[in-house]
Amino acid sequence: MAAQPVKDSTSPVNTAPNFGIVWIYFSQKGKAEEDAKAFFAHYKKTKWKSKRGKPVRNWKAAANNWIWEHRKKAPFTIAEKLCGKTPPK
């Protein structure tokens, strides 16, 4: 008989946040309100599903990925190039 997973009743899975919570999270990360609006609108449109069609289980992880994927990619400085860093793809 396999053990059943224990569900924590204090943190429901697949709970979509409201925009106010998303905006607070983005502002704590130093991001603009427009970024929070774009993230929230995208996931609201997809009904909080990932690119693969699965429900978003952790919206903060999705937000961190969004922030990373939508960052401004500045070119490397000469010092960074001399240290052997490769340019971002």
C-alpha positions in Angstrom: 0.0 0.0 0.0 1.5 3.3 -1.1 1.6 6.3 1.2 -0.7 9.1 0.4 0.9 12.6 0.0 0.1 15.0 2.8 -1.6 18.2 1.8 -0.9 21.3 3.7 -4.2 23.1 4.3 -2.5 26.4 4.9 -1.1 26.8 1.4 -3.5 25.6 -1.3 -1.9 24.4 -4.5 -2.8 26.0 -7.8 -4.1 29.2 -6.2 -3.9 32.1 -8.5 -2.8 35.4 -6.8 -4.6 38.7 -7.2 -2.8 41.5 -9.0 -2.1 43.4 -5.7 0.0 40.5 -4.5 1.8 40.1 -7.8 2.6 43.9 -7.8 4.0 43.7 -4.3 6.2 40.8 -5.3 7.5 42.5 -8.4 8.2 45.7 -6.5 10.2 43.8 -4.0 12.2 42.5 -6.9 12.8 46.0 -8.1 10.6 45.7 -11.1 8.1 48.2 -12.6 4.3 48.0 -12.4 4.2 47.4 -16.1 6.2 44.2 -15.7 3.8 43.0 -13.1 0.8 43.9 -15.3 2.3 42.0 -18.3 3.1 38.9 -16.1 -0.4 38.9 -14.6 -2.2 39.5 -17.9 -0.2 36.7 -19.6 -1.0 34.1 -16.9 -4.6 35.3 -16.5 -5.1 34.8 -20.3 -3.6 31.3 -20.1 -5.8 30.5 -17.0 -2.6 30.1 -14.9 -1.2 27.3 -17.0 2.5 26.8 -18.0 3.8 26.7 -21.6 3.2 22.9 -21.5 -0.5 23.4 -20.5 0.0 22.2 -16.9 -1.4 24.3 -14.0 1.1 26.7 -12.4 1.9 25.2 -9.0 4.1 28.0 -7.8 3.3 31.5 -9.1 6.4 33.0 -7.5 8.7 30.6 -9.4 6.8 31.5 -12.6 7.3 35.2 -11.7 11.0 34.7 -11.2 11.3 32.9 -14.5 9.3 35.7 -16.2 11.6 38.3 -14.6 14.7 36.4 -15.8 13.4 35.8 -19.3 12.3 39.5 -19.7 15.5 41.1 -18.3 17.3 43.7 -20.3 20.4 42.2 -21.8 23.2 44.7 -21.7 26.3 44.1 -23.7 29.4 43.0 -21.8 32.0 45.6 -20.9 35.6 45.3 -22.0 36.6 44.2 -18.5 34.0 41.4 -18.6 35.2 40.3 -22.0 38.8 40.2 -20.8 37.7 37.9 -17.9 36.5 35.4 -20.4 32.7 35.8 -20.1 30.6 34.8 -23.1 27.9 37.0 -24.4 24.3 36.1 -23.5 22.2 34.2 -26.1 
